[in-house]
Amino acid sequence: MRTSSNPVFRNLPKESGYAGFGGAPAQPQYGQYPQPGYPQQPGYQQAYPAQTRAITIDDVVTKTAITLGTLIVSAVISYVLVANNTKLALPFALVGALVGLVLVLVASFGNQSSNPAIVLGYAVAEGLFLGSLSFVFTDITFGGVGGAGLIGQAVLGTLGVFAGMLVAYRTGAIRVTPKLTRMIVGATVGVLVLMVGNLIASFFMADGFGLRSGGPLAIAFSLVCIGIAAFNFLIDFDTADQLIRAQAPEKMAWAVALGLTVTLVWLYVEILRLLSYFNND
C-alpha cells in the first residue's frame, strides 16, 4: 500500500498493486494465502485471520455513510445551540477541534483506526466543531455574511469535488502512482506547516503571514488547499481499493470511513472559508 498523506491510513496493512475501486480481489501469492486443496505449509503466515469476513465496497459505503450521518447530526445540533447562545461558539469550536485531533492521533498511532467508537467519536467531535465554525463564518454577529445559503454552497462544493475525484479515479483519468503520491504527501505537509506557521505568527502580528486575512494571498492559499485536499481523495480511494483487493477484514471499513471523513472535513472548511472571503468583499 502506498504511503498516504492522511494520517489515518499510515498504519494500515501494507499491500501493493494498482486497483480499480471495488474490483475483484487480488490473486494470492504462494506463501501469503492458503491455496485451495492444499494443506497449510510450515511457516505459513496468513495476512488476515481466516475467520473474519473480507471487506467489500458495500462495507466501505455503509460505514462511511454512518460516520458522515453522525457528523451531520452533531453539526446541526451544534449550529442550533450556537444560534440560540452565541457564547457557545468558541467553546464548541475549541472542544470539537481538540477532541477530534486527539482521536485522530489515537486512531493513527494507537492502531485504533478500525475502532467504531473512535471513528464515531471523531464524527461527533468534528460535528461540534463544524457546526459552530459554520455559524461563525456566516452570521453577522461574528462579522460573517451569507447565512445558511453559504453553508449550502460549501456543502455542494464539497460533494462536487468528492464526486469529481471519484469519477477521475474510477475512470483511470488520474492514476495513483508512487510519484503522484509523493507529490501529494509533500504538498499536504507543506500547507500544514504554513498553517501552523501562520497561526503562530498571528500571535505576534495582525493576520500573521496574511494566509487567512481574506486578501488575494488568502484566496490563493485556500484554492491551493482545496486542490491538495481534492487530490488526497485519490489516495484515500486507492487505499480503500487495495484493502478490498487484499481481502482485509470487514472492520477495516471503519478506517476507510475515518480517512475519508478527515479529508471531507478539511475540504469543507477550506471551501467555506473561501466563499466567506468573496461574500465579505
MARMI-146662 format. One record per residue (C-alpha): residue number from 1; residue in three letters; x, y, z. Coordinates in Angstrom, 1 decimal. Layout:
N
<node><i>NUM</i><aa>ALA</aa><px>X</px><py>Y</py><pz>Z</pz></node>
...
// end
This chain:
281
<node><i>1</i><aa>MET</aa><px>0.0</px><py>0.0</py><pz>0.0</pz></node>
<node><i>2</i><aa>ARG</aa><px>1.3</px><py>3.4</py><pz>-0.9</pz></node>
<node><i>3</i><aa>THR</aa><px>2.2</px><py>5.9</py><pz>1.8</pz></node>
<node><i>4</i><aa>SER</aa><px>-0.7</px><py>8.3</py><pz>2.4</pz></node>
<node><i>5</i><aa>SER</aa><px>-0.7</px><py>11.9</py><pz>3.5</pz></node>
<node><i>6</i><aa>ASN</aa><px>-3.8</px><py>11.0</py><pz>5.5</pz></node>
<node><i>7</i><aa>PRO</aa><px>-2.5</px><py>10.0</py><pz>9.0</pz></node>
<node><i>8</i><aa>VAL</aa><px>-5.4</px><py>7.6</py><pz>9.5</pz></node>
<node><i>9</i><aa>PHE</aa><px>-4.0</px><py>5.3</py><pz>6.8</pz></node>
<node><i>10</i><aa>ARG</aa><px>-0.4</px><py>5.3</py><pz>7.9</pz></node>
<node><i>11</i><aa>ASN</aa><px>-0.5</px><py>2.1</py><pz>9.9</pz></node>
<node><i>12</i><aa>LEU</aa><px>-2.9</px><py>0.0</py><pz>7.8</pz></node>
<node><i>13</i><aa>PRO</aa><px>-1.6</px><py>-3.3</py><pz>6.4</pz></node>
<node><i>14</i><aa>LYS</aa><px>0.7</px><py>-2.9</py><pz>3.5</pz></node>
<node><i>15</i><aa>GLU</aa><px>-0.3</px><py>-4.3</py><pz>0.2</pz></node>
<node><i>16</i><aa>SER</aa><px>0.9</px><py>-3.4</py><pz>-3.3</pz></node>
<node><i>17</i><aa>GLY</aa><px>-0.6</px><py>-3.1</py><pz>-6.7</pz></node>
<node><i>18</i><aa>TYR</aa><px>-3.0</px><py>-0.8</py><pz>-8.5</pz></node>
<node><i>19</i><aa>ALA</aa><px>-6.7</px><py>-1.5</py><pz>-8.3</pz></node>
<node><i>20</i><aa>GLY</aa><px>-9.9</px><py>-0.3</py><pz>-9.8</pz></node>
<node><i>21</i><aa>PHE</aa><px>-12.0</px><py>0.7</py><pz>-6.7</pz></node>
<node><i>22</i><aa>GLY</aa><px>-14.3</px><py>-2.1</py><pz>-5.7</pz></node>
<node><i>23</i><aa>GLY</aa><px>-12.8</px><py>-4.6</py><pz>-8.2</pz></node>
<node><i>24</i><aa>ALA</aa><px>-12.0</px><py>-8.2</py><pz>-7.8</pz></node>
<node><i>25</i><aa>PRO</aa><px>-9.7</px><py>-9.3</py><pz>-5.0</pz></node>
<node><i>26</i><aa>ALA</aa><px>-6.0</px><py>-9.6</py><pz>-5.9</pz></node>
<node><i>27</i><aa>GLN</aa><px>-4.8</px><py>-13.1</py><pz>-6.7</pz></node>
<node><i>28</i><aa>PRO</aa><px>-3.0</px><py>-14.6</py><pz>-3.6</pz></node>
<node><i>29</i><aa>GLN</aa><px>0.7</px><py>-15.2</py><pz>-3.9</pz></node>
<node><i>30</i><aa>TYR</aa><px>2.3</px><py>-18.5</py><pz>-2.8</pz></node>
<node><i>31</i><aa>GLY</aa><px>3.3</px><py>-18.3</py><pz>0.9</pz></node>
<node><i>32</i><aa>GLN</aa><px>0.9</px><py>-15.4</py><pz>1.5</pz></node>
<node><i>33</i><aa>TYR</aa><px>-2.5</px><py>-17.1</py><pz>1.3</pz></node>
<node><i>34</i><aa>PRO</aa><px>-3.6</px><py>-20.8</py><pz>1.6</pz></node>
<node><i>35</i><aa>GLN</aa><px>-4.0</px><py>-22.5</py><pz>-1.8</pz></node>
<node><i>36</i><aa>PRO</aa><px>-7.3</px><py>-24.4</py><pz>-2.4</pz></node>
<node><i>37</i><aa>GLY</aa><px>-6.9</px><py>-28.1</py><pz>-2.0</pz></node>
<node><i>38</i><aa>TYR</aa><px>-3.5</px><py>-27.9</py><pz>-0.3</pz></node>
<node><i>39</i><aa>PRO</aa><px>-2.7</px><py>-28.1</py><pz>3.4</pz></node>
<node><i>40</i><aa>GLN</aa><px>-1.1</px><py>-25.1</py><pz>5.1</pz></node>
<node><i>41</i><aa>GLN</aa><px>2.6</px><py>-25.2</py><pz>4.8</pz></node>
<node><i>42</i><aa>PRO</aa><px>5.0</px><py>-24.9</py><pz>7.8</pz></node>
<node><i>43</i><aa>GLY</aa><px>6.0</px><py>-21.4</py><pz>8.4</pz></node>
<node><i>44</i><aa>TYR</aa><px>2.9</px><py>-20.0</py><pz>6.6</pz></node>
<node><i>45</i><aa>GLN</aa><px>1.6</px><py>-16.7</py><pz>7.9</pz></node>
<node><i>46</i><aa>GLN</aa><px>-1.8</px><py>-15.6</py><pz>6.7</pz></node>
<node><i>47</i><aa>ALA</aa><px>-2.2</px><py>-11.9</py><pz>6.0</pz></node>
<node><i>48</i><aa>TYR</aa><px>-5.6</px><py>-11.7</py><pz>7.8</pz></node>
<node><i>49</i><aa>PRO</aa><px>-7.4</px><py>-14.1</py><pz>10.1</pz></node>
<node><i>50</i><aa>ALA</aa><px>-9.4</px><py>-16.7</py><pz>8.2</pz></node>
<node><i>51</i><aa>GLN</aa><px>-12.5</px><py>-16.4</py><pz>10.3</pz></node>
<node><i>52</i><aa>THR</aa><px>-13.0</px><py>-12.7</py><pz>9.5</pz></node>
<node><i>53</i><aa>ARG</aa><px>-15.3</px><py>-11.7</py><pz>6.6</pz></node>
<node><i>54</i><aa>ALA</aa><px>-13.4</px><py>-9.8</py><pz>3.9</pz></node>
<node><i>55</i><aa>ILE</aa><px>-14.2</px><py>-6.1</py><pz>3.4</pz></node>
<node><i>56</i><aa>THR</aa><px>-16.4</px><py>-5.2</py><pz>0.4</pz></node>
<node><i>57</i><aa>ILE</aa><px>-17.3</px><py>-1.9</py><pz>-1.3</pz></node>
<node><i>58</i><aa>ASP</aa><px>-20.7</px><py>-2.1</py><pz>0.4</pz></node>
<node><i>59</i><aa>ASP</aa><px>-18.9</px><py>-2.1</py><pz>3.8</pz></node>
<node><i>60</i><aa>VAL</aa><px>-17.0</px><py>1.0</py><pz>2.9</pz></node>
<node><i>61</i><aa>VAL</aa><px>-20.1</px><py>2.8</py><pz>1.7</pz></node>
<node><i>62</i><aa>THR</aa><px>-22.2</px><py>1.8</py><pz>4.7</pz></node>
<node><i>63</i><aa>LYS</aa><px>-19.6</px><py>2.7</py><pz>7.3</pz></node>
<node><i>64</i><aa>THR</aa><px>-18.8</px><py>6.0</py><pz>5.6</pz></node>
<node><i>65</i><aa>ALA</aa><px>-22.5</px><py>6.9</py><pz>5.4</pz></node>
<node><i>66</i><aa>ILE</aa><px>-22.9</px><py>6.1</py><pz>9.1</pz></node>
<node><i>67</i><aa>THR</aa><px>-19.9</px><py>8.2</py><pz>10.0</pz></node>
<node><i>68</i><aa>LEU</aa><px>-20.9</px><py>11.2</py><pz>7.9</pz></node>
<node><i>69</i><aa>GLY</aa><px>-24.5</px><py>10.9</py><pz>9.2</pz></node>
<node><i>70</i><aa>THR</aa><px>-23.3</px><py>11.1</py><pz>12.7</pz></node>
<node><i>71</i><aa>LEU</aa><px>-21.2</px><py>14.1</py><pz>11.9</pz></node>
<node><i>72</i><aa>ILE</aa><px>-24.1</px><py>15.9</py><pz>10.2</pz></node>
<node><i>73</i><aa>VAL</aa><px>-26.4</px><py>15.3</py><pz>13.1</pz></node>
<node><i>74</i><aa>SER</aa><px>-23.8</px><py>16.6</py><pz>15.5</pz></node>
<node><i>75</i><aa>ALA</aa><px>-23.1</px><py>19.6</py><pz>13.3</pz></node>
<node><i>76</i><aa>VAL</aa><px>-26.8</px><py>20.5</py><pz>13.0</pz></node>
<node><i>77</i><aa>ILE</aa><px>-27.3</px><py>20.3</py><pz>16.8</pz></node>
<node><i>78</i><aa>SER</aa><px>-24.1</px><py>22.4</py><pz>17.4</pz></node>
<node><i>79</i><aa>TYR</aa><px>-25.3</px><py>25.0</py><pz>14.9</pz></node>
<node><i>80</i><aa>VAL</aa><px>-28.7</px><py>25.3</py><pz>16.5</pz></node>
<node><i>81</i><aa>LEU</aa><px>-27.3</px><py>25.6</py><pz>20.0</pz></node>
<node><i>82</i><aa>VAL</aa><px>-24.8</px><py>28.2</py><pz>19.0</pz></node>
<node><i>83</i><aa>ALA</aa><px>-27.5</px><py>30.2</py><pz>17.1</pz></node>
<node><i>84</i><aa>ASN</aa><px>-29.5</px><py>30.3</py><pz>20.4</pz></node>
<node><i>85</i><aa>ASN</aa><px>-26.5</px><py>31.2</py><pz>22.5</pz></node>
<node><i>86</i><aa>THR</aa><px>-23.5</px><py>32.7</py><pz>20.6</pz></node>
<node><i>87</i><aa>LYS</aa><px>-21.3</px><py>32.4</py><pz>23.7</pz></node>
<node><i>88</i><aa>LEU</aa><px>-21.1</px><py>28.6</py><pz>23.0</pz></node>
<node><i>89</i><aa>ALA</aa><px>-19.4</px><py>29.2</py><pz>19.6</pz></node>
<node><i>90</i><aa>LEU</aa><px>-15.8</px><py>29.4</py><pz>20.9</pz></node>
<node><i>91</i><aa>PRO</aa><px>-16.1</px><py>26.5</py><pz>23.4</pz></node>
<node><i>92</i><aa>PHE</aa><px>-17.8</px><py>24.2</py><pz>20.9</pz></node>
<node><i>93</i><aa>ALA</aa><px>-15.2</px><py>25.0</py><pz>18.2</pz></node>
<node><i>94</i><aa>LEU</aa><px>-12.2</px><py>24.5</py><pz>20.6</pz></node>
<node><i>95</i><aa>VAL</aa><px>-13.5</px><py>21.4</py><pz>22.2</pz></node>
<node><i>96</i><aa>GLY</aa><px>-14.6</px><py>19.8</py><pz>18.9</pz></node>
<node><i>97</i><aa>ALA</aa><px>-11.3</px><py>20.6</py><pz>17.2</pz></node>
<node><i>98</i><aa>LEU</aa><px>-9.1</px><py>19.4</py><pz>20.1</pz></node>
<node><i>99</i><aa>VAL</aa><px>-11.1</px><py>16.2</py><pz>20.8</pz></node>
<node><i>100</i><aa>GLY</aa><px>-11.2</px><py>15.4</py><pz>17.1</pz></node>
<node><i>101</i><aa>LEU</aa><px>-7.4</px><py>15.9</py><pz>16.8</pz></node>
<node><i>102</i><aa>VAL</aa><px>-6.8</px><py>13.7</py><pz>19.8</pz></node>
<node><i>103</i><aa>LEU</aa><px>-9.0</px><py>10.9</py><pz>18.5</pz></node>
<node><i>104</i><aa>VAL</aa><px>-7.3</px><py>11.0</py><pz>15.1</pz></node>
<node><i>105</i><aa>LEU</aa><px>-3.9</px><py>10.8</py><pz>16.8</pz></node>
<node><i>106</i><aa>VAL</aa><px>-5.1</px><py>7.8</py><pz>18.9</pz></node>
<node><i>107</i><aa>ALA</aa><px>-6.5</px><py>6.2</py><pz>15.7</pz></node>
<node><i>108</i><aa>SER</aa><px>-3.3</px><py>6.8</py><pz>13.7</pz></node>
<node><i>109</i><aa>PHE</aa><px>-0.6</px><py>6.0</py><pz>16.2</pz></node>
<node><i>110</i><aa>GLY</aa><px>-2.5</px><py>3.6</py><pz>18.5</pz></node>
<node><i>111</i><aa>ASN</aa><px>-3.7</px><py>1.3</py><pz>15.8</pz></node>
<node><i>112</i><aa>GLN</aa><px>-7.3</px><py>2.1</py><pz>16.6</pz></node>
<node><i>113</i><aa>SER</aa><px>-8.4</px><py>3.4</py><pz>13.2</pz></node>
<node><i>114</i><aa>SER</aa><px>-10.9</px><py>0.5</py><pz>12.8</pz></node>
<node><i>115</i><aa>ASN</aa><px>-12.4</px><py>1.0</py><pz>16.2</pz></node>
<node><i>116</i><aa>PRO</aa><px>-16.1</px><py>2.1</py><pz>15.6</pz></node>
<node><i>117</i><aa>ALA</aa><px>-16.1</px><py>4.0</py><pz>18.9</pz></node>
<node><i>118</i><aa>ILE</aa><px>-13.1</px><py>6.1</py><pz>17.9</pz></node>
<node><i>119</i><aa>VAL</aa><px>-14.5</px><py>6.8</py><pz>14.4</pz></node>
<node><i>120</i><aa>LEU</aa><px>-17.9</px><py>7.8</py><pz>15.6</pz></node>
<node><i>121</i><aa>GLY</aa><px>-16.5</px><py>9.8</py><pz>18.5</pz></node>
<node><i>122</i><aa>TYR</aa><px>-14.4</px><py>11.7</py><pz>15.9</pz></node>
<node><i>123</i><aa>ALA</aa><px>-17.6</px><py>12.3</py><pz>13.9</pz></node>
<node><i>124</i><aa>VAL</aa><px>-19.4</px><py>13.8</py><pz>16.9</pz></node>
<node><i>125</i><aa>ALA</aa><px>-16.4</px><py>16.0</py><pz>17.8</pz></node>
<node><i>126</i><aa>GLU</aa><px>-15.9</px><py>17.3</py><pz>14.3</pz></node>
<node><i>127</i><aa>GLY</aa><px>-19.7</px><py>17.9</py><pz>14.0</pz></node>
<node><i>128</i><aa>LEU</aa><px>-19.5</px><py>20.0</py><pz>17.1</pz></node>
<node><i>129</i><aa>PHE</aa><px>-16.6</px><py>21.9</py><pz>15.6</pz></node>
<node><i>130</i><aa>LEU</aa><px>-18.1</px><py>22.3</py><pz>12.1</pz></node>
<node><i>131</i><aa>GLY</aa><px>-21.5</px><py>23.4</py><pz>13.4</pz></node>
<node><i>132</i><aa>SER</aa><px>-20.0</px><py>26.3</py><pz>15.5</pz></node>
<node><i>133</i><aa>LEU</aa><px>-17.5</px><py>27.2</py><pz>12.8</pz></node>
<node><i>134</i><aa>SER</aa><px>-20.2</px><py>27.4</py><pz>10.1</pz></node>
<node><i>135</i><aa>PHE</aa><px>-22.2</px><py>29.7</py><pz>12.3</pz></node>
<node><i>136</i><aa>VAL</aa><px>-19.2</px><py>32.0</py><pz>13.0</pz></node>
<node><i>137</i><aa>PHE</aa><px>-18.4</px><py>32.2</py><pz>9.3</pz></node>
<node><i>138</i><aa>THR</aa><px>-21.9</px><py>33.0</py><pz>8.2</pz></node>
<node><i>139</i><aa>ASP</aa><px>-23.6</px><py>35.0</py><pz>11.0</pz></node>
<node><i>140</i><aa>ILE</aa><px>-23.4</px><py>38.8</py><pz>11.2</pz></node>
<node><i>141</i><aa>THR</aa><px>-22.8</px><py>38.6</py><pz>14.9</pz></node>
<node><i>142</i><aa>PHE</aa><px>-19.3</px><py>37.5</py><pz>14.1</pz></node>
<node><i>143</i><aa>GLY</aa><px>-18.9</px><py>39.6</py><pz>11.0</pz></node>
<node><i>144</i><aa>GLY</aa><px>-19.9</px><py>36.9</py><pz>8.7</pz></node>
<node><i>145</i><aa>VAL</aa><px>-22.4</px><py>37.0</py><pz>5.8</pz></node>
<node><i>146</i><aa>GLY</aa><px>-24.3</px><py>34.6</py><pz>3.7</pz></node>
<node><i>147</i><aa>GLY</aa><px>-26.2</px><py>32.6</py><pz>6.3</pz></node>
<node><i>148</i><aa>ALA</aa><px>-27.4</px><py>29.1</py><pz>5.6</pz></node>
<node><i>149</i><aa>GLY</aa><px>-27.1</px><py>29.8</py><pz>1.9</pz></node>
<node><i>150</i><aa>LEU</aa><px>-23.3</px><py>30.0</py><pz>2.2</pz></node>
<node><i>151</i><aa>ILE</aa><px>-23.2</px><py>26.7</py><pz>4.1</pz></node>
<node><i>152</i><aa>GLY</aa><px>-25.3</px><py>25.1</py><pz>1.4</pz></node>
<node><i>153</i><aa>GLN</aa><px>-22.9</px><py>26.3</py><pz>-1.2</pz></node>
<node><i>154</i><aa>ALA</aa><px>-20.0</px><py>24.9</py><pz>0.8</pz></node>
<node><i>155</i><aa>VAL</aa><px>-21.7</px><py>21.5</py><pz>1.2</pz></node>
<node><i>156</i><aa>LEU</aa><px>-22.5</px><py>21.3</py><pz>-2.5</pz></node>
<node><i>157</i><aa>GLY</aa><px>-19.0</px><py>22.3</py><pz>-3.4</pz></node>
<node><i>158</i><aa>THR</aa><px>-17.5</px><py>19.6</py><pz>-1.1</pz></node>
<node><i>159</i><aa>LEU</aa><px>-19.8</px><py>16.9</py><pz>-2.6</pz></node>
<node><i>160</i><aa>GLY</aa><px>-19.0</px><py>18.1</py><pz>-6.1</pz></node>
<node><i>161</i><aa>VAL</aa><px>-15.2</px><py>17.9</py><pz>-5.6</pz></node>
<node><i>162</i><aa>PHE</aa><px>-15.6</px><py>14.4</py><pz>-4.0</pz></node>
<node><i>163</i><aa>ALA</aa><px>-17.8</px><py>13.1</py><pz>-6.9</pz></node>
<node><i>164</i><aa>GLY</aa><px>-15.4</px><py>14.6</py><pz>-9.4</pz></node>
<node><i>165</i><aa>MET</aa><px>-12.3</px><py>12.9</py><pz>-7.9</pz></node>
<node><i>166</i><aa>LEU</aa><px>-14.2</px><py>9.6</py><pz>-7.6</pz></node>
<node><i>167</i><aa>VAL</aa><px>-15.1</px><py>9.7</py><pz>-11.3</pz></node>
<node><i>168</i><aa>ALA</aa><px>-11.5</px><py>10.6</py><pz>-12.1</pz></node>
<node><i>169</i><aa>TYR</aa><px>-10.3</px><py>7.6</py><pz>-10.1</pz></node>
<node><i>170</i><aa>ARG</aa><px>-12.8</px><py>5.1</py><pz>-11.3</pz></node>
<node><i>171</i><aa>THR</aa><px>-12.3</px><py>6.0</py><pz>-15.0</pz></node>
<node><i>172</i><aa>GLY</aa><px>-8.5</px><py>6.0</py><pz>-14.6</pz></node>
<node><i>173</i><aa>ALA</aa><px>-8.2</px><py>9.6</py><pz>-15.8</pz></node>
<node><i>174</i><aa>ILE</aa><px>-5.8</px><py>10.1</py><pz>-12.9</pz></node>
<node><i>175</i><aa>ARG</aa><px>-3.7</px><py>7.1</py><pz>-11.9</pz></node>
<node><i>176</i><aa>VAL</aa><px>-2.4</px><py>6.9</py><pz>-8.3</pz></node>
<node><i>177</i><aa>THR</aa><px>1.3</px><py>6.3</py><pz>-8.9</pz></node>
<node><i>178</i><aa>PRO</aa><px>4.1</px><py>6.4</py><pz>-6.3</pz></node>
<node><i>179</i><aa>LYS</aa><px>5.4</px><py>9.6</py><pz>-7.8</pz></node>
<node><i>180</i><aa>LEU</aa><px>1.9</px><py>11.3</py><pz>-7.6</pz></node>
<node><i>181</i><aa>THR</aa><px>1.5</px><py>10.0</py><pz>-4.1</pz></node>
<node><i>182</i><aa>ARG</aa><px>4.9</px><py>11.5</py><pz>-3.0</pz></node>
<node><i>183</i><aa>MET</aa><px>3.9</px><py>14.9</py><pz>-4.6</pz></node>
<node><i>184</i><aa>ILE</aa><px>0.5</px><py>14.9</py><pz>-2.7</pz></node>
<node><i>185</i><aa>VAL</aa><px>2.1</px><py>13.9</py><pz>0.6</pz></node>
<node><i>186</i><aa>GLY</aa><px>4.8</px><py>16.6</py><pz>0.2</pz></node>
<node><i>187</i><aa>ALA</aa><px>2.2</px><py>19.3</py><pz>-0.7</pz></node>
<node><i>188</i><aa>THR</aa><px>0.0</px><py>18.3</py><pz>2.2</pz></node>
<node><i>189</i><aa>VAL</aa><px>2.8</px><py>18.5</py><pz>4.7</pz></node>
<node><i>190</i><aa>GLY</aa><px>3.9</px><py>21.9</py><pz>3.2</pz></node>
<node><i>191</i><aa>VAL</aa><px>0.5</px><py>23.5</py><pz>3.6</pz></node>
<node><i>192</i><aa>LEU</aa><px>0.1</px><py>22.2</py><pz>7.1</pz></node>
<node><i>193</i><aa>VAL</aa><px>3.4</px><py>23.7</py><pz>8.1</pz></node>
<node><i>194</i><aa>LEU</aa><px>2.3</px><py>27.0</py><pz>6.6</pz></node>
<node><i>195</i><aa>MET</aa><px>-1.0</px><py>26.9</py><pz>8.5</pz></node>
<node><i>196</i><aa>VAL</aa><px>0.8</px><py>26.3</py><pz>11.8</pz></node>
<node><i>197</i><aa>GLY</aa><px>3.4</px><py>29.0</py><pz>11.0</pz></node>
<node><i>198</i><aa>ASN</aa><px>0.7</px><py>31.4</py><pz>10.1</pz></node>
<node><i>199</i><aa>LEU</aa><px>-1.2</px><py>30.6</py><pz>13.4</pz></node>
<node><i>200</i><aa>ILE</aa><px>1.9</px><py>31.2</py><pz>15.4</pz></node>
<node><i>201</i><aa>ALA</aa><px>2.7</px><py>34.4</py><pz>13.6</pz></node>
<node><i>202</i><aa>SER</aa><px>-0.8</px><py>35.7</py><pz>14.2</pz></node>
<node><i>203</i><aa>PHE</aa><px>0.0</px><py>35.8</py><pz>17.9</pz></node>
<node><i>204</i><aa>PHE</aa><px>2.7</px><py>38.4</py><pz>17.3</pz></node>
<node><i>205</i><aa>MET</aa><px>1.4</px><py>40.4</py><pz>14.3</pz></node>
<node><i>206</i><aa>ALA</aa><px>-2.0</px><py>41.1</py><pz>12.8</pz></node>
<node><i>207</i><aa>ASP</aa><px>-3.2</px><py>38.5</py><pz>10.3</pz></node>
<node><i>208</i><aa>GLY</aa><px>0.1</px><py>36.6</py><pz>10.7</pz></node>
<node><i>209</i><aa>PHE</aa><px>1.5</px><py>36.0</py><pz>7.2</pz></node>
<node><i>210</i><aa>GLY</aa><px>-1.8</px><py>37.0</py><pz>5.6</pz></node>
<node><i>211</i><aa>LEU</aa><px>-2.8</px><py>33.4</py><pz>4.7</pz></node>
<node><i>212</i><aa>ARG</aa><px>-6.2</px><py>33.8</py><pz>6.4</pz></node>
<node><i>213</i><aa>SER</aa><px>-6.8</px><py>37.6</py><pz>6.1</pz></node>
<node><i>214</i><aa>GLY</aa><px>-9.3</px><py>37.4</py><pz>3.2</pz></node>
<node><i>215</i><aa>GLY</aa><px>-7.0</px><py>39.2</py><pz>0.8</pz></node>
<node><i>216</i><aa>PRO</aa><px>-5.6</px><py>37.9</py><pz>-2.6</pz></node>
<node><i>217</i><aa>LEU</aa><px>-2.9</px><py>35.8</py><pz>-0.8</pz></node>
<node><i>218</i><aa>ALA</aa><px>-5.5</px><py>34.2</py><pz>1.4</pz></node>
<node><i>219</i><aa>ILE</aa><px>-7.7</px><py>33.4</py><pz>-1.6</pz></node>
<node><i>220</i><aa>ALA</aa><px>-4.8</px><py>31.9</py><pz>-3.4</pz></node>
<node><i>221</i><aa>PHE</aa><px>-3.8</px><py>29.8</py><pz>-0.4</pz></node>
<node><i>222</i><aa>SER</aa><px>-7.4</px><py>28.5</py><pz>0.1</pz></node>
<node><i>223</i><aa>LEU</aa><px>-7.5</px><py>27.5</py><pz>-3.6</pz></node>
<node><i>224</i><aa>VAL</aa><px>-4.2</px><py>25.6</py><pz>-3.2</pz></node>
<node><i>225</i><aa>CYS</aa><px>-5.6</px><py>23.9</py><pz>0.0</pz></node>
<node><i>226</i><aa>ILE</aa><px>-8.8</px><py>22.9</py><pz>-1.8</pz></node>
<node><i>227</i><aa>GLY</aa><px>-6.7</px><py>21.4</py><pz>-4.7</pz></node>
<node><i>228</i><aa>ILE</aa><px>-4.5</px><py>19.4</py><pz>-2.4</pz></node>
<node><i>229</i><aa>ALA</aa><px>-7.4</px><py>18.2</py><pz>-0.4</pz></node>
<node><i>230</i><aa>ALA</aa><px>-9.1</px><py>17.1</py><pz>-3.6</pz></node>
<node><i>231</i><aa>PHE</aa><px>-6.1</px><py>15.1</py><pz>-4.6</pz></node>
<node><i>232</i><aa>ASN</aa><px>-5.9</px><py>13.4</py><pz>-1.2</pz></node>
<node><i>233</i><aa>PHE</aa><px>-9.2</px><py>11.8</py><pz>-2.1</pz></node>
<node><i>234</i><aa>LEU</aa><px>-7.3</px><py>9.8</py><pz>-4.8</pz></node>
<node><i>235</i><aa>ILE</aa><px>-5.0</px><py>8.3</py><pz>-2.2</pz></node>
<node><i>236</i><aa>ASP</aa><px>-8.0</px><py>7.6</py><pz>0.1</pz></node>
<node><i>237</i><aa>PHE</aa><px>-9.8</px><py>5.8</py><pz>-2.7</pz></node>
<node><i>238</i><aa>ASP</aa><px>-6.7</px><py>3.9</py><pz>-3.6</pz></node>
<node><i>239</i><aa>THR</aa><px>-6.2</px><py>2.8</py><pz>0.0</pz></node>
<node><i>240</i><aa>ALA</aa><px>-9.7</px><py>1.5</py><pz>0.2</pz></node>
<node><i>241</i><aa>ASP</aa><px>-9.3</px><py>-0.2</py><pz>-3.1</pz></node>
<node><i>242</i><aa>GLN</aa><px>-6.2</px><py>-2.1</py><pz>-2.1</pz></node>
<node><i>243</i><aa>LEU</aa><px>-7.8</px><py>-3.2</py><pz>1.2</pz></node>
<node><i>244</i><aa>ILE</aa><px>-10.6</px><py>-4.7</py><pz>-0.8</pz></node>
<node><i>245</i><aa>ARG</aa><px>-8.3</px><py>-6.5</py><pz>-3.2</pz></node>
<node><i>246</i><aa>ALA</aa><px>-6.2</px><py>-7.8</py><pz>-0.3</pz></node>
<node><i>247</i><aa>GLN</aa><px>-9.4</px><py>-9.1</py><pz>1.4</pz></node>
<node><i>248</i><aa>ALA</aa><px>-8.7</px><py>-7.3</py><pz>4.6</pz></node>
<node><i>249</i><aa>PRO</aa><px>-11.1</px><py>-7.8</py><pz>7.5</pz></node>
<node><i>250</i><aa>GLU</aa><px>-14.5</px><py>-6.2</py><pz>7.3</pz></node>
<node><i>251</i><aa>LYS</aa><px>-13.8</px><py>-3.9</py><pz>10.3</pz></node>
<node><i>252</i><aa>MET</aa><px>-11.2</px><py>-2.0</py><pz>8.2</pz></node>
<node><i>253</i><aa>ALA</aa><px>-14.1</px><py>-0.3</py><pz>6.5</pz></node>
<node><i>254</i><aa>TRP</aa><px>-14.2</px><py>1.9</py><pz>9.6</pz></node>
<node><i>255</i><aa>ALA</aa><px>-10.7</px><py>3.0</py><pz>9.0</pz></node>
<node><i>256</i><aa>VAL</aa><px>-11.5</px><py>3.9</py><pz>5.4</pz></node>
<node><i>257</i><aa>ALA</aa><px>-14.6</px><py>5.8</py><pz>6.6</pz></node>
<node><i>258</i><aa>LEU</aa><px>-12.4</px><py>7.8</py><pz>9.1</pz></node>
<node><i>259</i><aa>GLY</aa><px>-9.8</px><py>8.6</py><pz>6.5</pz></node>
<node><i>260</i><aa>LEU</aa><px>-12.4</px><py>9.9</py><pz>4.0</pz></node>
<node><i>261</i><aa>THR</aa><px>-14.2</px><py>11.9</py><pz>6.7</pz></node>
<node><i>262</i><aa>VAL</aa><px>-10.9</px><py>13.6</py><pz>7.7</pz></node>
<node><i>263</i><aa>THR</aa><px>-10.4</px><py>14.7</py><pz>4.1</pz></node>
<node><i>264</i><aa>LEU</aa><px>-14.0</px><py>15.8</py><pz>3.7</pz></node>
<node><i>265</i><aa>VAL</aa><px>-13.9</px><py>17.9</py><pz>6.8</pz></node>
<node><i>266</i><aa>TRP</aa><px>-10.7</px><py>19.7</py><pz>5.6</pz></node>
<node><i>267</i><aa>LEU</aa><px>-12.2</px><py>20.3</py><pz>2.2</pz></node>
<node><i>268</i><aa>TYR</aa><px>-15.4</px><py>21.7</py><pz>3.6</pz></node>
<node><i>269</i><aa>VAL</aa><px>-13.7</px><py>24.1</py><pz>5.9</pz></node>
<node><i>270</i><aa>GLU</aa><px>-11.5</px><py>25.4</py><pz>3.1</pz></node>
<node><i>271</i><aa>ILE</aa><px>-14.4</px><py>25.9</py><pz>0.7</pz></node>
<node><i>272</i><aa>LEU</aa><px>-16.5</px><py>27.6</py><pz>3.4</pz></node>
<node><i>273</i><aa>ARG</aa><px>-13.6</px><py>29.9</py><pz>4.2</pz></node>
<node><i>274</i><aa>LEU</aa><px>-13.0</px><py>30.7</py><pz>0.5</pz></node>
<node><i>275</i><aa>LEU</aa><px>-16.7</px><py>31.5</py><pz>0.0</pz></node>
<node><i>276</i><aa>SER</aa><px>-16.7</px><py>33.7</py><pz>3.1</pz></node>
<node><i>277</i><aa>TYR</aa><px>-13.9</px><py>35.8</py><pz>1.6</pz></node>
<node><i>278</i><aa>PHE</aa><px>-15.9</px><py>36.6</py><pz>-1.5</pz></node>
<node><i>279</i><aa>ASN</aa><px>-19.0</px><py>37.3</py><pz>0.5</pz></node>
<node><i>280</i><aa>ASN</aa><px>-17.2</px><py>39.8</py><pz>2.7</pz></node>
<node><i>281</i><aa>ASP</aa><px>-16.0</px><py>41.9</py><pz>-0.2</pz></node>
// end
